[in-house]
């Protein structure tokens, strides 16, 4: 995008300095999945009674996240939860009526964290059984 810079000295002329935006490769693995490999949200299923939300992705995978991890979703009605829309061509979800926006990146991180914590808890329980 050209940026004008001027020199106000006698006999000077306006010069145009050209600044270029260079596309850089993502270094964050989540950004690589989303912005370089095109991972997108395709569908959402949020169930208040079960307290869970399923996020279906365009690679035929699904994320499962507890609704209670998001205060506005936790306090929403089932009707509110059903009124979602995709944002950014599938890189986010928006619930206008409860003013909540979640990014795909945040949902992946939350799902991964939950998965790792469950595995660590299972490992601990298995070690306790072995010691007994």
Beta strands, then each sheet from edge to edge (+ up, - down):
strand 1: 2-5
strand 2: 15-18
strand 3: 41-47
strand 4: 52-57
strand 5: 62-66
strand 6: 85-87
strand 7: 92-95
strand 8: 100-103
sheet 1: 1+ 2-
sheet 2: 3+ 4- 5+
sheet 3: 6+ 7- 8+
end
